[in-house]
Amino acid sequence: MNWRTVRAIAGKDLLEVRKNRLAIWSILGLSFILSVGMPLLIGLLPFDVGPSGGDLGPFEALMTLLPPALQGLPDGARMVVLMLGYFLAPLFLIIPLMVAAIIGAESFVGEKERHTLEGLLYTPATDLELYAGKVLAGAVPSVLAAYLNFTAYAIVVNLVSAHIVGGIWFPTVTALALAVWVGPAVALLGVSASVLVSTRVETFLEANQLTGLLSLVIVGLMVGQGSGLLLLSLPVLLLVGLVIYAVDLVLIRLGAAVFSRDRLMARA
Amino acid sequence: MTQPAILAEGLEKRFGALVAVDRCSFVVNEGEVFGFLGPNGAGKTSTMRMIACVSPKTGGRLEVFGLDVNERPREIKAMIGVVSQENNLDPDLSVYDNLVVFARFFELDRAEAARRADELIEFFGLGEKRDTVIEVLSGGMKRRLTIARALINRPRLVILDEPTTGLDPQARALIWERLRTLRDRGSTILLSTHYLEEAERFCDRLVIMDNGKILIEGRPDEIVSSRMGRAVIETVDDPAVLACLAREGIAYERFGDLVHITTNSPEPLIQRLVSSCNPSRLSVRNATLEDVFLRLTGRGLKD
């Protein structure tokens, strides 16, 4: 595989993404809401930061799962930690998934709809290089988006809660694992699934609708957090990441194996 | 003996039960302008796509510069430039970006890509539109840019599928002028077109295709003179005229409401027709490839 060609294909797609203002503003808007607006809203809620011992209802059991260093905080502060550090944290994964889905879904079927695919197929790029270029074009910005959003989220969380918790406390180890390990895995899942879908469907709309189902992964993670399954559980998070990476690998290999320019040309 | 640019022997392309290209054989020599003529569905585009290595042949032999299209597509693609029927330019990118981005697929470094892009922008008279996005360009400009893009890798073989279809006469003339310059520089050009008069003027040799088969191959003037003679006399399809022609032993063909009489010596035949048959209308013109196609298939190229 010629990586120069792969980079050229990815570079072309990234150039087109940069020119797509609607996509850029959608991503920026959602990023702002999830990574800045939501933590800001939670942080500004009037939590009671008095001494511990109040009735926390269904959250009581979850509170006991917090790290020892945070156990001694007042109930209100622990509530803020629980909300910002655990319940909302997986939300930032929606951003890389969305970026990946937009770029990936557009990759082949979008080119076909814009009648630009044929020109690409006339270049010396092999099927594998074409496919790898498209995956790379989706993976780079989505992983970047994952890290940038997590950084923004971490800054806002600390800004709004440091005075309540008693200092800079975020990211926690699990949140860091979520960002560094699970984030790229989810981004790659979005890319590998959406590029694969993009080679098989007839319209961008169809591809977008199918890749929208990927948000169920995030819903699953949030349910996991809410139920306490993933809470404070680094091994579980590492395992989840590993499983998602394995699925990514299978999808990329499957996509590259079934990708056929002859089939695409016949439908073009 | 020099190696041909393209060698096809018994070339075949099937899409399931449909035979798009049916055991076609032809040779295109390096430096030659070779034309594919035929109506829609004749097999021209399928043949060109096989030569361009984007659609695998399903039978026969096809080599480009001595390389098999199914086995060595990468090397072949690096040596050819393809202009397809549609302007498949990136609509969101500028004229310049379209060329530079495409150049990168041929492993040209940034500086060389930029240099060639500017050179081609100049050659195709797009200097004023260098930084304009594609969407706002006229059809003729888009077509020129599509051709320019196909030349970014300085191809030994340029494949043009209907390069001037849908353009106004002025835009067509400009494109043919640039293609003529390419031809004079020694590029091998393979093209398909509906404009027969342009094909006659521009092509060194051509084939006429129909239903996936090559009906005839040769130099345009030779094809016309061998199949039609020098001139075509046209008259009305009138029973009295037909009876007269039969009586006089003059061979004719009926196409719609016209009767065609082909000949190498039109003047004496016209005198004979006027004196013997007295048709209500009579005209004479040079025989063309269109006439050859009519004779071979019984219908026009644009039908």
Interface residues (C-beta under 8 A of the other chain):
Chain A: N2 R4 T5 A8 I9 G11 K12 L15 E16 K19 N20 R114 H115 T116 L117 E118 G119 L120 L121 Y122 T123 P124 A125 T126 R261 D262 M265 A266
Chain B: F15 R49 A52 V54 S55 P56 P73 R74 E75 K77 A78 I80 V82 S84 E86 N87 N88 L89 D90 P91 D92 L93 D97 V101 F102 R104 F105 F106 E107 R149 A150
